[in-house]
Amino acid sequence: MFRPLPVAIGLRYLRAKRRNGFISFISMASILGIALGVTVLITTLAVMSGFQKEIRDRLLQMSAHATVSADGEPMGNWQHAVDVAMRDPRVAGAAPYIEIQGMLAGPRVQGAIVQGVDPALEPKVSVLGEKMQKGSLDSLQPGEFNILLGKELAVWLGVDVGDSVVATLAEIQGTPVGAMARTKRFKVSGIFEAGSNEVDRGVAFVNMQDLERVLRVDGVTGVRLKLHDMDQAYTVARDLALNLEGYYRVSDWTQENANLYHSLRMEKTVMGILLSLIVAMGAFNLVSSQVMLVTDKQADIAILRTLGLTPGGVMQVFMVQGSLIGLMGTVAGVIGGISLTLNLERILGLIESAFDIKLLPEDVYYITGLPTDMQTGDIVVITAVALLMSFLATLYPAWRAARTQPAEALRYE
């Protein structure tokens, strides 16, 4: 006979035809419950990861992964900082920038962040040039005093390409009549659409040299970095700051978008915990089916005990049998979850066609289709949790079987 003996008996019980059909039904319900929970959990977390990735990419496509900025004073040696950064193999691109709060006035007035950029280096850290709807990034030539506006910002100001806007910057200058904010008239040379309302409505771009002239400074706010691995953003920026002379402030994308970043992670974690309750329901069904099986097999347990099988061996028999049920449900759920995730967009399209509805309007969500991002780590964790729940569900029924007294069980047989 196959060894070890408890495993052989457990496999035999799994394949055996039940005298009580209801036990088989409960066992099948346990498998389906675990499979359904794992499927839903994998698909939901994949969709949430896809939305997180989509939001993160939209935020970072117009900004840097990390920044190294001067502490209070303009960074005059930014060319050296860019050269040092580009020698780091972890850095994909580096570009200087100037950033200041301002008030833009056309037919209407709207506050915005005014950023001074270098048109030649900016494509290394952002996709601003690719997001232009009108005009081009190259129109930001020094001395032209041109400005690029987000689509929403241009609508709020009531201007279009060729119009002028007056920028009042948050920088005070002394005049014969007292302290006044610096102002300059810029010509709108382009309009971009990033797909993020925060950027499209709240950011404007001008040439870095033009903004230096308006602010009367010789230097930039700092250097922005784009990395091959954004998870190393803070480490790379810190290393760059340590290789430069002076004091610098380091920040990365997780700090600049801290509230959104942490809320997305918390939302995914909470959703995973809540949906794992579906797997727990399948495990509770497994407990019920195993308790009923132990009751149904009282005579068999008694015979095994009289033949010399120890209580620990009896316990192993039912733990093996229950764990295999959990394993089958988990494997089925993993296959179902991966298959459903890979075909989710097609299924969504069929639902929209069948009911003539739009589940994800592009004008509301700024996305096309349903983004998914299956992560191996998530699948491994879900599988481990489902198997652990299934194993724990077998402990009480197996312990109850081990306590069976042969004489009591065979008394009325």
Buried (B, 14 or more C-beta within 10 A) or exposed (E): EEEEBBBBBBBEBBEEEBEEEEBBEBBBBBBBBBBBBBBBBBBBBBBBBBBBBBBBBBBBBBBBBBBBBBEEEBBEBBEBBBEBBBEBEBBBBBBBBBBBEBBBBBEEBBBBBBBBBBBEBBBBBBBBBEBBEBBEBEBBEBEBBBBBBBBBBBBBBEBEBEBEBBBBBEBEEEEEEEEEEBBBEBBBBBBBBBBBEBBBBBBBBBBBBBBBBBBEBEBBBBBBBBBEEBEBBBBBBBBBBEBBEEEBBBBBBBEBBEEBBEEBEEEBEEBBEEBBEBBBBBBBBBBBBBBBBBBBBBBBBBBBBEEEBEBEBBBBBBBBBBBBBBBBBBBBBBBBBBEBBEEBBEEBEEEEEEEEEEEBEEEEBBBEEBBBBBBEEBBEBBBEBBBEBBBBBBBBBBBBBBEBEBEEBBEEE
